[in-house]
Amino acid sequence: MSVETVVTLASAAAAVIAILFCVIRKALKETEALLLALVPVIHALGKVRTAWQQTRRLQQGDAEREEEPHALP
């Protein structure tokens, strides 16, 4: 292997590593932006779930009250 071949291979390897670094860095930044955009959506879904659970509990409480026998005076 000549010096010229080694230099060519080293520069090609460095170029590939630099390209991979840039691509991975860009992908990570886009992923971060996507996750940050999803935070309010996840928060809102949590509020919807909590409200739905409270409504369900109230409905179950109403159903239990309706099932209680009424005493005649």
C-alpha positions in Angstrom: 0.0 0.0 0.0 1.4 3.3 -1.0 1.2 6.5 1.0 -1.1 8.0 -1.6 -3.6 5.1 -1.2 -3.5 5.5 2.6 -4.0 9.3 2.4 -6.9 8.7 -0.1 -8.6 6.1 2.2 -8.1 8.3 5.3 -9.7 11.3 3.6 -12.6 9.3 2.3 -13.1 7.8 5.8 -13.0 11.3 7.3 -15.6 12.5 4.7 -17.9 9.6 5.4 -17.6 10.2 9.2 -18.3 13.9 8.7 -21.4 13.2 6.5 -22.7 10.7 9.0 -22.2 13.1 11.9 -24.1 15.8 10.0 -27.0 13.5 9.1 -27.3 12.1 12.6 -27.1 15.5 14.1 -29.9 16.8 11.8 -32.1 13.8 12.5 -31.6 14.3 16.3 -32.6 18.0 16.0 -35.7 17.1 14.0 -36.6 14.4 16.6 -36.1 16.9 19.4 -38.4 19.4 17.6 -41.0 16.8 17.1 -41.0 15.7 20.7 -41.2 19.3 21.9 -44.2 19.8 19.6 -45.8 16.7 21.1 -45.5 17.8 24.7 -48.6 20.0 24.7 -50.6 17.3 22.9 -49.7 14.7 25.5 -50.5 17.2 28.3 -53.9 17.9 26.7 -54.6 14.1 26.3 -53.9 13.7 30.0 -56.4 16.4 30.9 -59.0 14.7 28.6 -58.4 11.4 30.3 -58.7 12.8 33.7 -62.0 14.5 32.8 -63.3 11.3 31.2 -62.5 9.4 34.4 -64.2 11.9 36.5 -67.3 11.8 34.3 -67.3 8.0 34.4 -67.1 8.0 38.2 -70.0 10.4 38.4 -72.1 8.3 36.1 -71.3 5.2 38.1 -72.3 7.0 41.2 -75.6 8.0 39.6 -76.2 4.4 38.5 -75.5 3.1 42.0 -78.0 5.6 43.5 -80.7 4.5 41.0 -80.2 0.9 41.9 -80.8 1.5 45.6 -84.2 0.4 46.7 -86.5 3.1 47.9 -88.3 2.6 51.2 -91.9 3.3 51.2 -93.2 5.6 53.9 
